[in-house]
């Protein structure tokens, strides 16, 4: 049966730009890039003639972030602007200084939603979006 979590995946418009954001701004380690096309990936994703570019990242804790750019069929902008919409998803990062992390990300291409706020004593959080509109949560756990 299910053994555990493996990765979180986001579809992006420009893999090179997203690699720069998650590697240089977020500080994740790029562990590999590859391209997939042909019958197996087409069957998995359900698109004939599928061609995708993939980059994978980690922080060393076992959970991966996978970014996918669809070359064929080309992706489309279908951002879910509301966090409470069915299908909305996010990735959460634990940070040491949430205000500094928030300002750093906003200054380097992330999109604002709300500034950090204390949720309960010793725990602060906020939401923002990466350059493609994927939801990112920051948590400072005290």
Secondary structure, 3 states (H helix, E strand, C coil): CCCCCCEEEEECCCHHHHHHHHHHHCCCEEEEEEEEECHHHHHHHCCCCCEEEEEEEECCCCCEEEEEEEEECCCCCCCCCCCCCCCCCEEEEECCCHHHHHHHHHHCCCEECCCCEEEECCEEEEEEECCCCCEEEEEECC
